[in-house]
Amino acid sequence: MIKNTLTGKQKSFLRSMGMTMDPIVSVGKEGVTPTVVMAAQEAIKKRELIKARVLQNCPEEPKDAIETLAERCNADLVQVIGRNGLLFCRNFNKPKIELPK
């Protein structure tokens, strides 16, 4: 199950941040593999907000692949547009993003 702890205002804030980001995790022909999940978790730990891209050769639908990735990373799914998805997970030790209340 996808956790959804973000308010609409917070999602909107994160979406605006995500517009300028480049995808740093790609889901390819193997689908959501443990390697992809590990790469995403490392990136989320450092940045809190990441953009993931589902490549054309992925066997799953982009929305399904990104939802699976969010679930396995224990991250909030902020949005899915086309083949790109935004994932967010607060780093309580070293927060980088100040969310609106």
Secondary structure, DSSP 8 states (H G I E B T S, - for coil): -------HHHHHHHHHHHTT----EEEBTTBS-HHHHHHHHHHHHHHSEEEEEE-TT-SS-HHHHHHHHHHHHT-EEEEEETTEEEEE---SSS-------
